[in-house]
């Protein structure tokens, strides 16, 4: 009977350790609420590798902006409208000395909105700008007011959201409560350059994994000892 009790206790330790690992991963998972920047093509949307002030789109380009909660470029939500230049700029003919840039501005869903705010409707616009204009200048031509922070990260388009800029939230992808810390999710949402491939490191820490491994080893040893006594 004693051996059975030891084995049962050891099994509970193992189960508890596994749950601790899973719980730690969930507790530390976090995303960032921000405007991501996308470049459109015939194959769809691609996460931009440079900020909108550095990209100089050609006439006929499609650029997208999507407000959502995501950890990094790998799970960022794409604009919910196809990058269709012909449709967006159908009423804007070409003109010498300028170029046309089609824009898809997607404020996202209510789940991604900051507390107390309602996202405006998704919209498209065709910006006619100077031939050497950047994507940021094309956006400013059709979607003022824009708001940037001191590091040149794009914080708001057409005044949305009213406050905040890249805050960490506790519920990745579902508009969880603010975590209070400031983030720079990727350079593609800022004016500066970068690779747009950051990782938030949301998994369990090394200390948690080491501690859990020790508990697992103790549990296995207890089970083995109990079996020897029964034998």
FIGU-555378 format. One line per field, with one value per residue: chain; residue number from 1; x, y, z of N, C-alpha, C in turn; residue in three letters. Coordinates in Angstrom, 3 decimals, padded with zeros to 6 digits. Last residue first. Example, Ala and Ser with C-alpha at 12.3 -4.5 7.8 and 13.67 -1.06 7.14 Angstrom:
BEGIN
chain <- A, A $
n <- 2, 1 $
n_px <- 012.850, 013.190 $
n_py <- -002.250, -005.690 $
n_pz <- 007.080, 007.800 $
ca_px <- 013.670, 012.300 $
ca_py <- -001.060, -004.500 $
ca_pz <- 007.140, 007.800 $
c_px <- 012.900, 013.200 $
c_py <- 000.030, -003.300 $
c_pz <- 007.870, 007.800 $
res <- SER, ALA $
***
This chain:
BEGIN
chain <- A, A, A, A, A, A, A, A, A, A, A, A, A, A, A, A, A, A, A, A, A, A, A, A, A, A, A, A, A, A, A, A, A, A, A, A, A, A, A, A, A, A, A, A, A, A, A, A, A, A, A, A, A, A, A, A, A, A, A, A, A, A, A, A, A, A, A, A, A, A, A, A, A, A, A, A, A, A, A, A, A, A, A, A, A, A, A, A, A, A, A, A, A, A, A, A, A, A, A, A, A, A, A, A, A, A, A, A, A, A, A, A, A, A, A, A, A, A, A, A, A, A, A, A, A, A, A, A, A, A, A, A, A, A, A, A, A, A, A, A, A, A, A, A, A, A, A, A, A, A, A, A, A, A, A, A, A, A, A, A, A, A, A, A, A, A, A, A, A, A, A, A, A, A, A, A, A, A, A, A, A, A, A, A, A, A, A, A, A, A, A, A, A, A, A, A, A, A, A, A, A, A, A, A, A, A, A, A, A, A, A, A, A, A, A, A, A, A, A, A, A, A, A, A, A, A, A, A, A, A, A $
n <- 231, 230, 229, 228, 227, 226, 225, 224, 223, 222, 221, 220, 219, 218, 217, 216, 215, 214, 213, 212, 211, 210, 209, 208, 207, 206, 205, 204, 203, 202, 201, 200, 199, 198, 197, 196, 195, 194, 193, 192, 191, 190, 189, 188, 187, 186, 185, 184, 183, 182, 181, 180, 179, 178, 177, 176, 175, 174, 173, 172, 171, 170, 169, 168, 167, 166, 165, 164, 163, 162, 161, 160, 159, 158, 157, 156, 155, 154, 153, 152, 151, 150, 149, 148, 147, 146, 145, 144, 143, 142, 141, 140, 139, 138, 137, 136, 135, 134, 133, 132, 131, 130, 129, 128, 127, 126, 125, 124, 123, 122, 121, 120, 119, 118, 117, 116, 115, 114, 113, 112, 111, 110, 109, 108, 107, 106, 105, 104, 103, 102, 101, 100, 99, 98, 97, 96, 95, 94, 93, 92, 91, 90, 89, 88, 87, 86, 85, 84, 83, 82, 81, 80, 79, 78, 77, 76, 75, 74, 73, 72, 71, 70, 69, 68, 67, 66, 65, 64, 63, 62, 61, 60, 59, 58, 57, 56, 55, 54, 53, 52, 51, 50, 49, 48, 47, 46, 45, 44, 43, 42, 41, 40, 39, 38, 37, 36, 35, 34, 33, 32, 31, 30, 29, 28, 27, 26, 25, 24, 23, 22, 21, 20, 19, 18, 17, 16, 15, 14, 13, 12, 11, 10, 9, 8, 7, 6, 5, 4, 3, 2, 1 $
n_px <- 008.829, 008.199, 010.643, 010.747, 008.612, 009.596, 011.746, 010.393, 008.994, 011.131, 012.269, 010.209, 010.220, 012.757, 012.455, 010.487, 011.887, 013.833, 012.232, 011.366, 013.773, 014.268, 012.020, 012.331, 014.764, 014.130, 010.556, 008.227, 007.772, 007.995, 009.812, 009.131, 011.182, 011.258, 011.528, 012.034, 014.451, 014.615, 014.455, 011.848, 009.190, 007.309, 006.457, 008.727, 010.206, 008.041, 007.366, 008.476, 006.449, 005.960, 003.691, 001.060, -000.684, -004.177, -006.072, -006.380, -006.985, -006.184, -003.485, -002.597, -003.312, -001.876, 000.097, 002.205, 001.626, 001.860, 000.596, -002.019, -005.128, -006.884, -005.631, -006.854, -006.357, -005.536, -003.574, -000.950, 001.795, 004.775, 007.741, 009.644, 010.184, 008.125, 005.335, 002.806, -000.238, -002.111, -005.463, -004.922, -004.989, -003.873, -001.266, -000.125, 000.383, 002.401, 004.339, 004.869, 005.945, 007.348, 007.780, 008.660, 006.439, 003.857, 000.616, -002.520, -003.884, -006.882, -008.071, -010.369, -011.143, -012.994, -014.351, -012.741, -013.079, -013.651, -012.454, -012.334, -009.171, -008.206, -009.151, -009.353, -012.057, -012.989, -010.382, -008.784, -008.418, -006.836, -006.479, -004.769, -004.009, -002.148, -000.640, 000.544, 002.641, 003.688, 004.427, 001.283, -001.038, -003.723, -006.880, -008.816, -010.725, -009.334, -007.828, -009.005, -008.872, -006.154, -005.039, -005.850, -005.203, -008.241, -008.569, -007.611, -004.104, -003.085, -001.695, 001.313, 002.994, 005.465, 006.086, 004.716, 002.391, -000.445, -003.428, -003.774, -004.260, -002.517, -002.081, -000.537, -000.228, 000.477, 001.541, 001.306, 004.505, 006.378, 007.340, 009.785, 010.203, 010.654, 008.327, 007.467, 010.331, 010.777, 009.519, 006.041, 004.524, 002.447, -000.577, -000.763, 000.158, 000.321, 000.816, 001.510, 002.994, 002.238, 002.634, 000.614, -000.006, -000.558, -000.082, 001.504, 001.298, 002.431, 002.778, 003.097, 001.032, 001.629, 004.005, 003.126, 001.376, 003.120, 004.657, 002.667, 001.866, 004.208, 004.096, 001.764, 002.539, 004.593, 003.172, 001.487, 003.373, 004.126, 001.767, 001.647, 003.938, 003.268, 001.048, 002.245, 003.858, 001.939, 000.827 $
n_py <- -005.158, -002.965, -001.656, -001.004, 000.800, 002.908, 003.714, 004.650, 006.824, 008.434, 009.050, 010.563, 012.757, 013.814, 014.575, 016.567, 018.474, 019.179, 020.322, 022.582, 024.001, 024.388, 025.916, 028.215, 029.160, 029.823, 030.419, 029.487, 031.976, 034.428, 035.977, 037.558, 038.290, 039.925, 040.637, 043.109, 044.330, 047.934, 051.592, 053.864, 054.321, 051.282, 048.871, 047.572, 047.017, 045.750, 046.534, 047.809, 048.625, 049.251, 047.833, 047.363, 045.484, 045.814, 042.850, 041.607, 041.107, 038.729, 038.467, 037.664, 039.243, 041.343, 043.574, 046.369, 049.030, 050.693, 053.323, 055.627, 056.969, 056.587, 054.463, 057.006, 059.247, 058.237, 056.075, 055.948, 055.281, 054.341, 055.471, 057.337, 057.580, 059.121, 058.172, 059.695, 059.797, 061.527, 062.597, 061.496, 059.900, 060.735, 061.539, 059.732, 057.659, 058.843, 059.106, 056.432, 055.648, 058.624, 060.054, 060.656, 061.676, 062.717, 061.079, 060.077, 057.234, 055.846, 053.679, 051.844, 050.761, 049.476, 051.736, 052.127, 050.407, 052.006, 051.967, 050.858, 049.402, 049.004, 046.198, 043.576, 043.116, 044.594, 044.467, 046.858, 048.983, 049.037, 050.391, 050.153, 052.196, 052.674, 055.385, 056.914, 059.780, 062.449, 063.280, 062.797, 060.496, 058.106, 058.533, 057.139, 055.224, 052.918, 052.191, 049.790, 048.157, 047.995, 046.955, 045.061, 043.138, 042.420, 042.894, 042.847, 042.682, 040.051, 039.866, 038.131, 036.067, 036.952, 039.427, 039.141, 039.103, 041.300, 042.893, 045.492, 047.196, 047.393, 048.645, 048.211, 049.261, 048.685, 050.535, 052.267, 053.638, 052.244, 053.361, 053.401, 053.082, 054.626, 055.030, 052.455, 050.265, 047.010, 044.715, 043.935, 040.925, 040.750, 039.564, 038.322, 037.958, 040.461, 042.415, 044.831, 045.057, 046.471, 047.050, 047.353, 049.141, 047.220, 045.618, 042.546, 039.752, 036.923, 034.349, 033.696, 031.925, 029.828, 028.843, 028.132, 026.056, 024.123, 023.721, 022.848, 020.471, 019.001, 018.974, 017.527, 015.019, 014.466, 014.435, 012.277, 010.241, 010.353, 009.532, 006.908, 005.817, 006.041, 004.340, 001.928, 001.562, 001.206, -001.197 $
n_pz <- -005.865, -004.398, -004.487, -007.197, -007.396, -005.890, -007.471, -009.730, -008.621, -007.852, -010.322, -011.443, -009.665, -010.110, -012.795, -012.528, -011.063, -012.965, -014.967, -013.631, -013.480, -016.222, -016.975, -015.395, -016.408, -019.034, -019.371, -021.946, -024.634, -025.967, -027.544, -029.644, -032.358, -035.620, -038.297, -039.446, -039.922, -040.623, -040.346, -039.123, -038.771, -038.129, -038.774, -039.448, -037.245, -034.708, -031.941, -029.373, -026.491, -023.033, -020.669, -019.890, -020.725, -021.153, -021.863, -025.300, -028.053, -029.079, -029.646, -026.376, -023.636, -022.553, -024.547, -024.890, -027.218, -029.517, -028.069, -026.952, -028.246, -030.339, -033.031, -035.138, -036.699, -039.111, -037.261, -034.863, -034.722, -036.071, -034.554, -033.902, -031.295, -030.327, -032.477, -034.581, -036.270, -038.760, -039.429, -042.879, -045.237, -047.627, -047.288, -045.577, -047.398, -048.892, -046.939, -046.452, -048.859, -050.432, -053.717, -056.235, -057.566, -055.270, -055.443, -054.851, -053.399, -052.924, -050.343, -048.293, -044.934, -042.200, -039.773, -036.526, -033.408, -030.401, -027.026, -024.493, -024.873, -028.345, -030.411, -031.060, -031.118, -033.230, -035.782, -038.049, -039.747, -042.680, -045.655, -048.528, -051.292, -054.234, -055.611, -058.501, -059.141, -061.371, -063.854, -065.443, -064.151, -064.386, -062.662, -060.513, -060.353, -059.650, -057.470, -056.660, -058.967, -059.508, -057.106, -054.648, -052.310, -050.486, -047.055, -044.407, -043.826, -041.515, -038.298, -037.441, -036.907, -037.800, -036.747, -033.385, -031.852, -032.151, -032.695, -035.199, -038.125, -041.142, -044.336, -047.554, -050.928, -054.255, -057.218, -059.305, -059.177, -056.397, -053.110, -051.158, -047.695, -045.495, -044.197, -043.471, -042.886, -044.347, -044.952, -044.701, -045.435, -048.257, -049.718, -053.130, -055.654, -056.729, -053.702, -051.111, -047.972, -044.728, -041.281, -038.313, -035.500, -032.430, -029.499, -029.010, -026.710, -024.884, -022.576, -019.963, -019.489, -021.228, -020.139, -017.595, -018.205, -019.171, -016.847, -015.092, -016.239, -015.680, -012.890, -012.409, -013.394, -011.545, -009.146, -009.594, -009.550, -006.878, -005.660, -006.616, -005.471, -002.787, -002.698, -003.327, -001.133, 000.824, 000.000 $
ca_px <- 009.441, 007.134, 010.147, 011.753, 008.534, 008.389, 011.980, 011.308, 008.253, 010.210, 013.042, 010.606, 009.033, 012.400, 013.438, 010.220, 010.711, 014.231, 012.986, 010.397, 013.069, 015.215, 012.266, 011.131, 014.643, 015.069, 011.942, 008.722, 007.721, 006.871, 010.288, 008.868, 010.541, 011.510, 011.450, 010.662, 014.168, 014.784, 014.579, 013.216, 009.838, 007.992, 005.416, 007.769, 010.480, 008.948, 007.107, 008.747, 007.160, 006.029, 005.038, 001.741, 000.324, -002.837, -005.826, -006.376, -007.260, -007.579, -004.418, -002.136, -003.957, -001.736, -001.182, 002.083, 001.653, 002.630, 001.479, -001.240, -003.960, -006.708, -006.374, -007.144, -006.696, -006.822, -003.945, -002.362, 000.902, 003.428, 006.818, 009.110, 011.083, 009.446, 005.976, 004.029, 000.460, -001.257, -004.132, -004.579, -005.453, -005.277, -002.071, -000.469, -000.598, 001.161, 003.780, 004.370, 004.652, 007.416, 007.167, 009.648, 007.059, 005.041, 001.716, -001.695, -003.114, -005.847, -007.886, -009.296, -011.348, -011.909, -014.501, -013.504, -012.323, -014.284, -012.415, -013.096, -010.359, -007.924, -009.219, -008.006, -011.247, -013.229, -011.648, -008.922, -008.277, -007.701, -006.315, -005.801, -003.832, -003.383, -000.399, -000.621, 002.362, 003.173, 005.081, 002.722, -000.738, -002.298, -006.043, -007.676, -011.175, -010.079, -007.471, -008.871, -010.161, -007.081, -004.774, -006.321, -004.431, -007.221, -009.022, -008.729, -005.281, -002.990, -002.895, 000.586, 001.575, 005.018, 005.648, 005.758, 003.692, 000.377, -002.535, -004.144, -004.146, -003.483, -001.842, -001.569, 000.333, -000.561, 001.770, 000.635, 003.129, 006.227, 006.574, 009.408, 009.744, 011.819, 009.035, 006.806, 009.270, 011.238, 010.783, 007.124, 004.917, 003.726, 000.130, -001.333, 000.066, -000.667, 001.212, 000.642, 003.126, 002.256, 002.761, 001.643, -000.265, 000.112, -001.153, 001.623, 001.354, 002.017, 002.445, 004.074, 001.084, 000.425, 003.986, 004.130, 000.865, 002.082, 005.286, 003.414, 000.919, 003.798, 005.218, 001.850, 001.438, 004.884, 004.255, 000.904, 002.637, 005.111, 002.276, 000.584, 003.822, 004.435, 000.877, 001.241, 004.482, 002.803, 000.000 $
ca_py <- -006.384, -003.930, -002.158, -001.922, -000.490, 002.211, 003.176, 003.515, 005.701, 007.921, 008.291, 009.302, 011.917, 013.321, 013.552, 015.368, 017.841, 018.582, 019.107, 021.550, 023.588, 023.638, 024.614, 027.379, 028.772, 028.729, 030.827, 029.397, 030.653, 034.234, 035.083, 038.108, 037.238, 039.816, 039.232, 042.693, 043.115, 046.750, 050.330, 053.388, 055.001, 052.519, 049.774, 047.806, 048.284, 045.574, 045.227, 048.193, 047.712, 049.762, 048.045, 048.541, 045.039, 046.352, 044.086, 041.504, 042.383, 038.854, 038.234, 037.836, 038.216, 040.022, 043.159, 044.927, 048.481, 049.456, 053.066, 054.396, 056.961, 057.938, 054.741, 055.751, 059.440, 058.943, 056.479, 056.127, 054.966, 054.777, 054.356, 057.338, 056.702, 059.740, 058.405, 058.904, 060.066, 060.419, 062.824, 062.324, 059.359, 060.300, 062.264, 061.058, 057.475, 058.445, 060.319, 057.259, 055.091, 057.376, 060.010, 060.130, 060.455, 062.974, 061.770, 060.595, 058.459, 055.953, 055.014, 051.906, 051.572, 049.292, 050.745, 052.595, 050.627, 051.206, 052.466, 052.085, 049.553, 049.368, 047.620, 044.142, 042.341, 045.110, 044.095, 045.631, 049.225, 048.112, 050.790, 049.446, 051.920, 052.193, 054.289, 056.510, 058.343, 061.908, 063.901, 063.018, 061.894, 058.451, 058.281, 058.058, 056.586, 052.945, 053.415, 050.900, 048.491, 048.411, 048.329, 045.201, 044.263, 042.038, 043.293, 041.994, 043.476, 040.775, 039.771, 039.382, 035.844, 035.618, 039.373, 039.502, 039.042, 040.181, 042.427, 044.243, 047.366, 046.626, 048.907, 047.916, 049.199, 048.611, 049.724, 050.977, 053.830, 052.679, 052.508, 054.320, 052.437, 054.205, 056.232, 053.160, 051.148, 048.362, 044.584, 044.802, 041.822, 040.363, 040.503, 038.651, 036.760, 039.548, 041.951, 043.950, 045.365, 045.376, 047.602, 046.688, 049.158, 048.220, 046.248, 043.994, 040.365, 038.319, 034.718, 034.622, 033.153, 030.622, 029.319, 029.189, 027.286, 024.662, 024.168, 024.069, 021.591, 019.258, 019.620, 018.921, 015.739, 014.543, 015.386, 013.613, 010.510, 010.668, 010.877, 007.851, 005.876, 006.752, 005.760, 002.488, 001.720, 002.376, 000.000 $
ca_pz <- -006.369, -004.641, -003.194, -006.624, -008.096, -005.447, -006.139, -009.845, -009.215, -006.837, -009.345, -012.069, -009.802, -008.785, -012.431, -013.307, -010.486, -011.692, -015.252, -013.972, -012.261, -015.392, -017.591, -015.238, -015.005, -018.780, -019.181, -020.573, -024.020, -025.066, -026.499, -028.322, -031.583, -034.192, -037.932, -039.266, -040.660, -039.798, -041.060, -039.259, -039.884, -037.759, -038.288, -040.521, -037.909, -035.835, -032.530, -030.747, -027.364, -024.398, -021.174, -019.375, -019.784, -021.327, -021.129, -023.847, -027.432, -028.722, -030.723, -027.741, -024.444, -021.954, -023.989, -024.699, -025.870, -029.415, -029.207, -026.945, -027.359, -029.799, -031.802, -034.431, -035.291, -039.044, -038.612, -035.193, -033.601, -036.444, -034.772, -035.264, -032.043, -030.421, -031.178, -034.396, -035.000, -038.351, -038.859, -041.728, -043.949, -047.634, -048.268, -045.039, -046.336, -049.550, -047.533, -045.360, -048.457, -049.676, -052.385, -055.289, -058.073, -056.093, -054.768, -055.941, -053.167, -053.951, -050.906, -049.276, -046.130, -043.164, -040.834, -037.688, -034.649, -031.440, -028.399, -024.668, -024.041, -026.950, -030.074, -031.017, -030.172, -031.879, -035.163, -037.290, -038.309, -041.936, -044.249, -047.767, -049.873, -053.632, -054.674, -057.724, -059.158, -060.107, -062.712, -065.541, -064.445, -064.305, -063.843, -060.417, -060.657, -060.912, -058.179, -055.707, -058.355, -060.560, -057.528, -056.021, -052.859, -051.465, -048.376, -044.823, -044.182, -042.786, -039.126, -037.640, -036.616, -038.184, -038.140, -034.348, -031.189, -032.588, -031.641, -034.531, -036.684, -040.353, -042.915, -046.568, -049.584, -053.231, -056.015, -059.434, -059.615, -057.774, -054.026, -052.236, -048.927, -046.288, -044.646, -044.575, -042.455, -044.024, -044.229, -045.173, -044.347, -047.648, -048.850, -051.824, -054.808, -057.302, -055.032, -051.871, -049.393, -045.689, -042.629, -039.120, -036.931, -033.262, -030.267, -029.018, -028.021, -024.958, -023.940, -020.504, -018.696, -021.432, -021.513, -017.723, -017.607, -020.045, -018.086, -014.777, -016.214, -017.072, -013.577, -011.988, -014.028, -012.970, -009.339, -009.461, -010.783, -007.916, -005.398, -006.960, -006.925, -003.297, -002.375, -004.234, -002.449, 000.883, 000.000 $
c_px <- 010.171, 007.693, 009.044, 011.265, 009.534, 008.263, 010.785, 011.570, 009.139, 009.422, 012.138, 011.374, 009.371, 011.201, 013.139, 011.181, 010.376, 013.064, 013.426, 011.097, 012.087, 014.534, 013.215, 011.371, 013.446, 014.967, 012.820, 010.178, 008.230, 006.818, 009.210, 009.314, 010.346, 010.763, 011.713, 010.506, 012.768, 014.362, 014.743, 013.243, 011.251, 008.643, 006.006, 006.611, 009.460, 009.156, 008.004, 008.606, 007.498, 006.850, 004.992, 003.116, 001.173, -001.884, -004.388, -006.043, -007.311, -007.864, -005.867, -003.246, -003.615, -002.338, -001.082, 000.734, 001.570, 002.684, 002.296, -000.404, -003.207, -005.470, -006.038, -005.876, -007.019, -007.306, -005.357, -002.528, -000.569, 002.443, 005.433, 008.262, 010.619, 010.463, 007.383, 004.556, 001.648, -000.566, -003.412, -005.750, -005.011, -005.822, -003.545, -001.379, -001.063, 000.049, 002.477, 003.733, 004.037, 006.009, 007.299, 009.086, 008.050, 005.731, 002.867, -000.627, -002.341, -005.147, -006.787, -009.221, -010.143, -012.193, -013.239, -013.550, -013.220, -013.554, -013.079, -013.103, -011.029, -009.236, -008.831, -007.989, -009.846, -012.387, -011.783, -010.298, -008.500, -007.494, -007.329, -005.534, -005.044, -003.120, -001.737, -000.265, 001.135, 002.989, 004.585, 003.256, 000.781, -002.089, -004.584, -006.728, -010.058, -010.467, -008.201, -008.621, -010.054, -008.426, -005.814, -006.158, -004.722, -006.492, -007.905, -009.364, -006.372, -004.220, -002.738, -000.597, 000.745, 003.557, 005.078, 005.220, 004.807, 001.728, -001.767, -003.177, -004.624, -003.217, -002.931, -001.126, -000.810, 000.117, 000.555, 000.829, 002.493, 004.753, 006.492, 008.647, 009.296, 011.416, 010.249, 007.518, 008.692, 010.038, 011.413, 008.373, 006.131, 004.083, 001.425, -000.477, -000.490, -000.862, 000.125, 001.215, 002.341, 002.438, 003.000, 001.550, 000.895, -000.366, -000.546, 000.551, 001.464, 002.121, 001.926, 003.779, 002.014, 000.511, 002.790, 004.138, 001.831, 001.558, 004.263, 004.087, 001.625, 002.842, 004.873, 002.964, 001.496, 003.801, 004.562, 001.961, 002.013, 004.427, 003.280, 001.054, 002.774, 004.351, 002.041, 001.041, 003.512, 003.453, 000.870 $
c_py <- -007.121, -005.238, -003.191, -002.506, -001.497, 000.859, 002.394, 002.872, 004.472, 006.737, 007.683, 008.427, 010.570, 012.384, 012.963, 014.239, 016.546, 017.858, 018.401, 020.237, 022.481, 023.122, 023.761, 025.992, 027.880, 028.246, 029.624, 029.802, 030.667, 032.895, 034.746, 037.187, 037.747, 038.677, 039.014, 041.250, 042.593, 045.534, 049.183, 052.032, 054.489, 053.140, 051.121, 048.671, 048.590, 046.927, 044.893, 046.919, 048.382, 048.806, 048.453, 048.780, 046.186, 045.841, 044.524, 042.828, 042.339, 040.111, 038.398, 037.523, 038.386, 038.920, 041.709, 044.632, 046.958, 048.849, 051.804, 054.225, 055.651, 058.045, 056.124, 054.930, 058.181, 059.061, 057.054, 056.580, 055.035, 054.320, 054.914, 056.121, 056.528, 058.879, 058.952, 059.135, 059.119, 060.805, 061.510, 062.341, 060.171, 059.931, 061.915, 061.825, 058.818, 058.264, 060.018, 058.534, 055.912, 056.859, 058.628, 059.988, 059.835, 061.664, 061.987, 061.475, 058.837, 057.293, 054.953, 053.327, 051.478, 050.173, 050.656, 051.514, 051.166, 051.447, 051.476, 052.642, 050.900, 049.534, 047.868, 045.591, 042.903, 044.377, 044.702, 045.444, 047.986, 048.310, 050.018, 049.734, 051.177, 051.794, 053.913, 055.302, 058.073, 060.395, 063.414, 063.715, 062.075, 059.898, 058.687, 057.792, 057.616, 054.363, 053.559, 052.227, 049.731, 048.835, 048.822, 046.659, 044.454, 043.266, 042.978, 042.465, 042.572, 041.671, 040.629, 039.176, 037.116, 035.361, 038.014, 039.303, 039.507, 040.246, 041.227, 043.972, 046.085, 046.827, 048.185, 048.244, 048.980, 048.423, 049.728, 050.066, 052.453, 052.953, 053.100, 053.510, 053.499, 053.573, 055.894, 054.422, 051.935, 049.191, 045.930, 044.636, 042.635, 041.399, 039.915, 039.635, 037.053, 038.312, 041.016, 043.585, 044.330, 045.904, 046.466, 047.188, 048.460, 048.128, 047.382, 044.565, 041.863, 038.801, 036.146, 035.035, 034.181, 031.950, 030.207, 029.742, 028.430, 025.981, 024.812, 024.633, 022.906, 020.432, 019.953, 019.669, 017.226, 015.343, 015.574, 014.689, 011.893, 011.005, 011.304, 009.290, 006.887, 006.901, 006.576, 003.977, 002.333, 002.639, 001.259 $
c_pz <- -005.264, -005.128, -003.372, -005.304, -007.538, -006.116, -005.620, -008.491, -009.309, -007.362, -008.282, -011.093, -010.391, -008.859, -011.062, -012.945, -011.210, -011.033, -013.986, -014.280, -012.529, -014.130, -016.757, -015.791, -014.761, -017.346, -018.904, -020.486, -022.601, -024.385, -025.504, -027.201, -030.179, -033.552, -036.462, -038.876, -040.445, -040.575, -040.085, -039.942, -040.117, -038.981, -037.893, -040.068, -038.981, -036.475, -033.709, -031.561, -028.672, -025.245, -022.634, -019.926, -019.266, -020.267, -021.264, -023.190, -025.932, -027.929, -030.343, -028.724, -025.897, -022.796, -023.547, -024.069, -025.872, -028.034, -028.954, -028.196, -027.520, -028.922, -031.256, -034.274, -034.525, -037.604, -038.547, -036.628, -033.974, -035.371, -035.072, -035.575, -033.480, -031.163, -031.397, -032.988, -034.900, -037.048, -038.536, -040.739, -042.743, -046.260, -048.190, -045.990, -045.793, -048.518, -048.268, -045.899, -047.334, -049.387, -051.749, -053.875, -057.092, -056.452, -055.739, -055.303, -054.422, -053.774, -051.950, -049.812, -047.055, -044.388, -041.688, -038.758, -035.755, -032.751, -029.358, -026.078, -024.293, -026.182, -028.621, -030.571, -030.019, -030.846, -033.771, -036.666, -037.442, -040.436, -043.424, -046.306, -049.317, -052.185, -054.049, -056.867, -058.290, -060.239, -061.366, -064.282, -064.449, -064.708, -063.602, -061.585, -060.572, -061.329, -059.525, -056.425, -057.476, -059.977, -058.534, -056.475, -054.341, -052.006, -049.359, -046.133, -044.764, -042.985, -040.380, -038.584, -036.785, -037.882, -038.522, -035.761, -032.114, -031.896, -032.169, -033.393, -036.018, -038.861, -042.125, -045.159, -048.588, -051.880, -055.104, -058.246, -059.850, -058.074, -055.428, -053.289, -049.933, -047.606, -045.505, -045.038, -043.613, -043.588, -043.906, -044.317, -044.793, -046.588, -048.316, -051.056, -053.422, -056.433, -055.547, -053.226, -050.193, -047.112, -043.623, -040.566, -037.646, -034.711, -031.096, -029.948, -027.881, -026.387, -023.972, -021.939, -019.321, -020.719, -021.773, -019.127, -017.744, -019.507, -019.003, -016.013, -015.919, -017.139, -015.019, -012.695, -013.686, -013.694, -010.816, -009.643, -010.752, -009.234, -006.468, -006.766, -007.362, -004.807, -002.910, -003.984, -003.440, -000.468, 000.000 $
res <- UNK, UNK, UNK, UNK, UNK, UNK, UNK, UNK, UNK, UNK, UNK, UNK, UNK, UNK, UNK, UNK, UNK, UNK, UNK, UNK, UNK, UNK, UNK, UNK, UNK, UNK, UNK, UNK, UNK, UNK, UNK, UNK, UNK, UNK, UNK, UNK, UNK, UNK, UNK, UNK, UNK, UNK, UNK, UNK, UNK, UNK, UNK, UNK, UNK, UNK, UNK, UNK, UNK, UNK, UNK, UNK, UNK, UNK, UNK, UNK, UNK, UNK, UNK, UNK, UNK, UNK, UNK, UNK, UNK, UNK, UNK, UNK, UNK, UNK, UNK, UNK, UNK, UNK, UNK, UNK, UNK, UNK, UNK, UNK, UNK, UNK, UNK, UNK, UNK, UNK, UNK, UNK, UNK, UNK, UNK, UNK, UNK, UNK, UNK, UNK, UNK, UNK, UNK, UNK, UNK, UNK, UNK, UNK, UNK, UNK, UNK, UNK, UNK, UNK, UNK, UNK, UNK, UNK, UNK, UNK, UNK, UNK, UNK, UNK, UNK, UNK, UNK, UNK, UNK, UNK, UNK, UNK, UNK, UNK, UNK, UNK, UNK, UNK, UNK, UNK, UNK, UNK, UNK, UNK, UNK, UNK, UNK, UNK, UNK, UNK, UNK, UNK, UNK, UNK, UNK, UNK, UNK, UNK, UNK, UNK, UNK, UNK, UNK, UNK, UNK, UNK, UNK, UNK, UNK, UNK, UNK, UNK, UNK, UNK, UNK, UNK, UNK, UNK, UNK, UNK, UNK, UNK, UNK, UNK, UNK, UNK, UNK, UNK, UNK, UNK, UNK, UNK, UNK, UNK, UNK, UNK, UNK, UNK, UNK, UNK, UNK, UNK, UNK, UNK, UNK, UNK, UNK, UNK, UNK, UNK, UNK, UNK, UNK, UNK, UNK, UNK, UNK, UNK, UNK, UNK, UNK, UNK, UNK, UNK, UNK, UNK, UNK, UNK, UNK, UNK, UNK $
***
